[in-house]
Amino acid sequence: MTLVDAQEGKEYIVHKVDTDDEELDAFLFSLGCYAGEPITVVAHRKGGCVVSIKDGRYNIDSQLAGAIVVQD
């Protein structure tokens, strides 16, 4: 399941980040979004969603949310 399908307010564990862009992978890693880390969808918005990673909240677009694979 990806973040696009995730329920708001429920904590998930990042299973993998499925992108072909090394720069994007490095950016997400710097935010704390990598395999094994908890992530929570705070709200779904038109064109994306707001996520909580570690101590920060970030607005990500739907394409990026679809690249972040999570598990319960």
Secondary structure, 3 states (H helix, E strand, C coil): CECCCCCECCEEEEEEECCCCHHHHHHHHHHCCCCCCEEEEEEEECCEEEEEECCEEEEEEHHHHCCEEEEC
